[in-house]
Amino acid sequence: MMWRKKRRYDPEIAPDEIFLDSSNTPDFNQQQFEGRIETPLSRQAYLMVGGVLIGLFSILIIRAWSIEVRDGALYAVESAHNSLAVTTLFAPRGVITDMRGVVIAENVEQADGSIERQYTIPSLSQVTGYVSYPKKDAHGVYYDMDERGITGLEARYNALLTGENGKQLTETDVNGKVRSSGTIIPAKNGGTLALSIDAGLQKNLAKAIADTANRHGFIAGAGVILDVNTGAVRALVSYPSYDANVMASGNPAGTIAAYNTNTGHPFLDHAIQGVYAPGSIVKPFVAAGALTDGIITPATVINDPGSLSLPDPYHPGKTFIYRGWKALGPVDVEKAIAWSSDVFFYQVGGGFQGQKGLGIDRLNYWYRQFGLGTTTSIDLPGEAAGNLPTPAWKKAVFNESWYLGDTYFTAIGQYSMQVTPIQMACATAAIANGGTLFTPTLIANETPIGVKVPVAPSALATVRAGMRRGVVSALSQAISLPYVSVAAKTGTAQTGVHNQYDNSWVEGFFPYEHPQYAFAVVLERGPSGAGEQSVNVMRALFDSLKAEDSPYVGGHGVAAKAWPKAATTTSSSPAI
């Protein structure tokens, strides 16, 4: 049986009928769709919108296929050349200055835009050392980003002088054109290193040593000047020296090759690494020790007939003759220092007849108290200690016994005794300042470090008087000058297989009345008979300082006034 669905009657009136019926009502606003019936979008509208969307989507698919598949390799190449690159910004290395701010090492821009280290005083090359630059491979890509010190103070204070490299971000398009560039990490400059060196004094001493050595046939030389009250080094010369500019750049190769064949050994710092027999310049220290130990007094007189004869204990009737350089007759300690009496110091060192001697152990004790035979701890690498011969040393090296004659020769700075110029300058400063042995420093305004030498002040006064007497009326008269009072002691040490060469020494201090500066100069392996030439180095230095009206010799000028505060060109450096 089929049921017929009964239509339900809705008593409500449909809204469209209401709207339709009200269309004739004049109060409706038909512009706002009052009294109108909404009609749905047509099927054509839907089809049109869908077609547009399908077309746009098809275009995107085709374009993506073109970029990714058809032209993918081409765009990949172009993309590689249109990129962001990070470039290293090399930090400027800190400058090195002298005690007055005169620039000794700085950074100078070259014609090609690169930066090179410029050393303005080649005679300081052993002190400053030199650097190596960042390195590129065959494709021009840096594989070493650091500029680092190789030798000297550049190496010792590399951490201070080295800055911190920065980074720059650069955007470059496919045509190689820089689109934008900006620093993301700024470079930090290295710190400044101020030295105790006086550039003007250094220049004058270097010239005096080079001129004298060349004129008289010496192959090398060295000189040190320091402040006797602090140990601050004011000049340190090694001759001949390499040019730090040449070594840093590696060119010219011929110049570097010549350094290696030079008999003067430019790569050796003669001031701190060169070891030399001191000769008679040790006599003031022997005298100071003997006076302190009571071996002699200022009034002790010893006759110097020009030689000393000792019986040969192994061959009766035979004698050993120890010759002096000249018969001086009766001498006290001041005259013995001034005239460099060998016979006097033979007896003071080793004894003779009724005159007691220090003996080799006590002799070496006093040498060591004044810093000989050991390093000074100067702030440079490779310092040599020298040598003080002893019976144990002789036995170990030569397998021989120690003889009295060995003590005699050691007492006048011969035999196998070796010292460095920096040692002698420090030891001389201790005589000048009343007995403080300072550690020499190359850095400005360093706190002085010194130890007291256990020597009698009266002994030092006597020694100073003997050194002054040597300038006024004896062997060092070349530096007896009206404008500065100098005290000094010269020395000559023979060298070579047949003693055919001379090493020439001078040490001293000035001004005598109120000592401020001590010096030591050596000229290496000159012809026999040229042993007095080192004192002429100091004469040339003092004359040049006088010509400049330098305060070092009582003038009113400013030392190093001719040296600029900063380099202004990239021209070649001065010769000295």
SVG drawing of the C-alpha trace seen along z (x, -y; Angstrom):
<svg xmlns="http://www.w3.org/2000/svg" viewBox="-2 -76 171 78">
<polyline fill="none" stroke="black" stroke-width="0.4" points="0.0,0.0 1.5,-3.2 1.2,-6.2 0.8,-9.5 2.8,-12.2 0.6,-14.8 1.7,-18.4 2.1,-20.4 0.5,-23.8 2.8,-26.7 0.8,-29.6 3.8,-31.9 4.1,-34.2 7.4,-33.8 9.9,-36.7 10.2,-37.0 6.5,-37.5 6.8,-40.2 9.6,-41.9 7.7,-41.4 4.6,-42.8 6.4,-45.8 8.1,-46.6 5.2,-49.0 5.6,-50.7 6.9,-54.2 8.8,-54.5 11.5,-51.9 15.0,-53.0 15.6,-50.8 19.2,-52.1 20.0,-50.2 18.4,-47.1 15.3,-47.6 12.4,-45.8 14.6,-43.7 15.2,-39.9 19.0,-38.6 19.8,-36.4 22.7,-33.8 25.9,-34.0 25.6,-32.5 27.4,-29.3 29.3,-31.4 30.8,-33.5 32.2,-30.4 33.6,-29.1 35.3,-32.3 37.0,-32.7 38.1,-29.0 39.6,-29.5 41.6,-32.5 43.0,-30.6 43.9,-27.6 45.7,-29.8 47.7,-31.6 48.7,-28.3 49.7,-26.9 52.0,-29.9 53.7,-29.4 54.3,-25.7 55.7,-26.5 58.0,-29.2 59.2,-27.0 60.0,-24.2 61.9,-26.8 64.0,-28.0 64.5,-24.7 64.9,-22.3 65.5,-23.9 67.8,-26.8 68.7,-25.5 72.4,-25.0 72.7,-28.5 71.1,-30.2 73.2,-28.1 76.3,-29.5 74.9,-33.0 73.8,-32.5 77.3,-31.6 78.5,-34.9 75.7,-36.9 76.5,-36.2 77.4,-37.5 81.1,-37.4 82.9,-37.9 86.2,-39.7 88.9,-40.0 89.8,-43.5 93.4,-43.4 94.0,-45.2 96.8,-47.9 99.8,-46.8 100.7,-49.0 103.5,-51.5 106.9,-51.4 108.3,-54.8 111.4,-56.0 111.3,-57.6 110.1,-61.0 107.5,-59.6 109.6,-59.5 108.2,-56.7 110.6,-53.7 108.2,-51.2 104.8,-52.0 102.4,-51.0 102.7,-52.7 100.2,-52.3 101.9,-51.3 100.9,-52.4 98.9,-49.2 96.9,-49.8 98.7,-47.2 100.1,-48.0 103.7,-47.4 105.7,-47.8 108.1,-50.7 111.3,-50.8 112.7,-54.3 116.1,-53.6 117.8,-50.5 120.5,-50.6 117.8,-49.6 116.8,-46.5 118.4,-44.1 116.3,-45.7 113.0,-46.1 113.3,-42.9 110.8,-42.5 107.5,-40.9 106.0,-38.4 102.9,-39.5 99.7,-37.6 100.2,-35.0 98.2,-34.1 98.1,-30.9 98.5,-30.7 94.9,-31.7 95.3,-34.9 93.4,-33.5 94.7,-34.2 95.6,-31.1 97.5,-33.0 95.6,-36.0 98.2,-37.1 101.0,-39.7 103.4,-38.5 106.7,-39.5 109.6,-37.2 112.6,-38.6 113.5,-41.3 110.8,-43.3 108.3,-42.7 108.4,-39.0 108.7,-39.6 105.7,-42.0 103.7,-40.5 100.6,-40.1 100.6,-43.9 101.4,-45.0 99.0,-42.7 95.4,-44.0 92.2,-42.1 91.2,-41.5 87.6,-42.6 85.1,-41.3 83.3,-43.0 80.2,-41.7 80.0,-42.4 77.1,-41.7 78.2,-41.2 75.9,-40.7 76.3,-38.4 78.2,-41.0 80.7,-41.4 79.4,-44.8 79.3,-45.4 75.8,-46.1 76.4,-46.8 79.1,-46.6 79.2,-46.9 81.5,-46.1 80.1,-43.5 83.1,-43.3 85.4,-46.3 89.2,-45.8 91.0,-46.8 94.4,-48.5 97.4,-47.0 98.9,-48.8 101.8,-51.3 105.2,-50.1 107.3,-53.0 111.0,-52.3 113.6,-53.8 115.8,-54.3 116.6,-57.8 116.5,-57.8 118.9,-60.8 121.5,-59.3 121.1,-55.9 121.7,-57.5 124.8,-59.4 126.4,-56.3 125.7,-54.1 127.4,-56.6 130.4,-56.9 130.9,-53.1 130.4,-52.6 132.7,-55.4 135.5,-54.4 135.2,-50.7 135.4,-51.3 138.2,-53.8 140.5,-51.5 139.6,-48.1 137.4,-46.5 134.9,-44.0 132.3,-44.7 131.4,-46.6 128.8,-47.3 127.9,-50.0 125.6,-50.5 124.6,-53.7 122.3,-53.4 121.0,-55.5 123.1,-54.6 120.2,-55.3 117.6,-53.2 119.2,-50.8 117.1,-52.3 119.0,-51.7 119.3,-54.9 121.2,-53.5 122.1,-49.9 124.1,-49.5 125.2,-46.4 127.4,-46.9 126.9,-45.7 123.2,-45.1 120.5,-43.9 117.8,-46.3 114.4,-45.2 112.6,-46.6 114.5,-44.2 113.9,-41.2 110.2,-41.9 109.6,-42.3 112.0,-39.5 113.6,-41.8 116.0,-42.4 117.1,-38.8 120.7,-39.9 120.9,-42.0 119.8,-39.2 122.3,-36.9 125.0,-39.5 124.1,-39.5 124.8,-35.7 128.3,-36.1 129.3,-39.3 132.3,-38.6 130.8,-41.0 127.7,-38.7 124.8,-41.2 122.4,-38.7 124.3,-38.5 123.4,-41.2 126.9,-42.1 125.8,-44.1 124.1,-41.2 125.1,-38.1 128.7,-38.9 131.3,-37.6 134.7,-39.1 137.8,-38.9 137.5,-42.1 141.2,-42.9 142.0,-45.7 138.4,-47.0 138.0,-44.5 140.7,-46.2 138.3,-48.6 136.3,-45.7 139.3,-43.8 140.5,-46.9 137.1,-47.4 137.0,-43.8 140.6,-43.9 140.0,-47.2 136.9,-45.8 138.6,-42.6 141.6,-44.5 144.1,-42.9 145.2,-46.5 144.5,-50.0 144.4,-53.3 147.9,-53.9 149.3,-50.5 152.2,-50.9 153.5,-48.1 156.5,-48.5 155.8,-47.9 159.1,-47.2 157.2,-46.1 157.1,-42.4 156.8,-39.8 159.1,-36.7 158.2,-33.5 160.4,-30.5 159.2,-27.4 158.5,-24.8 158.9,-22.0 162.1,-23.1 164.7,-24.5 166.6,-27.5 163.9,-28.5 161.3,-31.2 158.0,-32.3 157.9,-35.9 154.5,-37.7 154.9,-40.9 153.1,-44.1 152.5,-46.6 154.9,-49.2 157.2,-49.7 155.4,-52.2 157.5,-52.1 155.8,-52.5 152.0,-52.8 149.2,-53.0 145.7,-51.7 144.5,-55.0 147.5,-55.2 147.3,-51.5 143.8,-52.0 144.6,-55.2 147.7,-53.7 146.4,-50.1 149.3,-48.5 149.3,-44.7 152.0,-44.0 150.0,-45.7 146.9,-43.6 148.9,-40.4 149.9,-40.7 146.5,-41.9 144.9,-39.0 147.2,-36.2 149.8,-37.4 153.5,-37.8 156.2,-37.5 154.9,-39.7 151.8,-40.9 148.8,-38.8 146.4,-38.2 142.7,-37.6 143.1,-34.1 140.9,-32.7 137.9,-31.9 137.7,-35.4 138.5,-37.0 135.6,-35.3 133.4,-36.1 133.8,-39.8 133.4,-39.4 130.0,-37.7 129.0,-40.4 129.3,-42.9 127.3,-40.7 130.1,-39.2 129.8,-35.6 126.0,-35.6 123.1,-37.2 121.7,-40.6 118.1,-39.6 117.7,-42.4 114.3,-42.1 115.7,-40.6 116.0,-36.9 119.3,-35.1 121.5,-36.9 124.9,-35.3 126.3,-34.7 130.0,-34.9 132.6,-32.8 134.6,-33.1 137.4,-30.5 137.9,-28.4 140.0,-25.3 137.0,-23.1 136.2,-24.6 139.8,-24.2 139.8,-20.6 136.6,-19.8 137.5,-21.6 141.2,-21.0 141.9,-18.2 144.6,-20.4 145.5,-21.7 145.1,-25.3 148.3,-27.4 149.1,-30.7 149.7,-32.2 146.0,-31.4 145.0,-33.5 147.3,-36.3 145.8,-36.4 142.2,-36.2 143.0,-39.2 143.7,-41.4 140.7,-40.1 142.6,-37.6 142.9,-33.9 139.4,-32.4 137.4,-35.2 134.5,-36.4 132.0,-39.2 129.3,-41.1 129.0,-44.8 125.7,-45.0 127.3,-43.3 130.2,-45.8 127.8,-48.8 125.7,-47.5 128.8,-46.8 130.3,-50.2 126.9,-51.8 127.2,-50.0 130.6,-51.7 129.2,-55.0 126.0,-54.9 127.6,-53.6 127.1,-49.9 123.7,-49.0 123.6,-46.5 120.5,-47.2 118.7,-45.0 118.8,-46.8 115.5,-47.7 114.4,-48.7 110.8,-49.7 110.0,-53.3 109.2,-54.1 109.8,-50.6 110.2,-50.2 114.0,-49.8 115.2,-46.4 118.6,-46.3 120.7,-44.5 123.3,-45.9 126.9,-44.8 128.6,-44.1 131.4,-46.5 132.8,-49.3 131.6,-52.8 135.2,-54.0 136.5,-51.4 134.2,-52.6 135.2,-56.2 138.8,-55.2 138.0,-53.4 136.0,-56.3 139.0,-58.6 141.3,-56.3 139.0,-56.2 138.7,-60.0 142.5,-60.2 142.7,-58.0 140.8,-60.6 142.5,-63.7 146.1,-62.5 146.5,-59.0 145.3,-56.5 141.8,-58.0 142.8,-61.6 140.9,-61.5 137.7,-62.2 139.1,-64.8 136.7,-67.5 135.9,-71.0 132.1,-70.6 131.6,-67.3 133.6,-65.5 134.1,-61.8 135.6,-58.9 136.7,-55.9 138.9,-52.8 140.2,-51.4 141.2,-47.9 142.8,-45.9 142.4,-42.1 144.4,-40.3 142.6,-37.7 143.3,-35.3 145.5,-32.2 148.6,-34.3 147.2,-37.2 147.3,-39.2 144.1,-41.1 142.9,-43.5 139.6,-43.9 139.3,-47.5 137.3,-48.4 136.3,-51.5 133.9,-51.8 133.0,-54.8 130.4,-57.2 129.6,-60.9 129.4,-63.5 132.0,-62.5 130.8,-64.7 127.1,-63.5 127.0,-60.3 124.0,-60.0 125.1,-57.7 127.4,-54.7 128.7,-53.4 130.6,-50.4 132.0,-50.2 133.8,-47.4 135.4,-47.2 136.0,-43.7 139.0,-42.2 140.9,-45.2 144.6,-45.2 147.2,-44.8 148.0,-48.2 144.5,-49.5 143.4,-48.7 143.0,-52.4 140.4,-53.2 137.3,-52.6 137.9,-55.7 137.7,-57.6 134.2,-56.3 133.2,-58.1 135.0,-61.2 133.1,-61.3 129.8,-60.8 130.5,-63.6 131.5,-66.0 128.3,-65.2 126.2,-65.8 128.0,-69.1 127.3,-70.2 123.6,-69.5 123.7,-71.4 122.5,-68.2 121.5,-68.0 123.7,-64.9 126.7,-67.1 125.3,-70.1 123.5,-71.7 120.0,-73.2 118.7,-71.6 116.2,-68.8 117.7,-65.4 116.5,-63.7 114.9,-67.0 115.6,-66.2 113.5,-63.1 109.9,-63.3 107.1,-62.1 105.7,-60.0 106.8,-58.8 105.3,-60.9 106.6,-59.0 107.5,-55.5 111.0,-56.5 114.0,-54.4 115.1,-54.6 118.2,-56.5 121.5,-54.7 122.1,-54.5"/>
</svg>
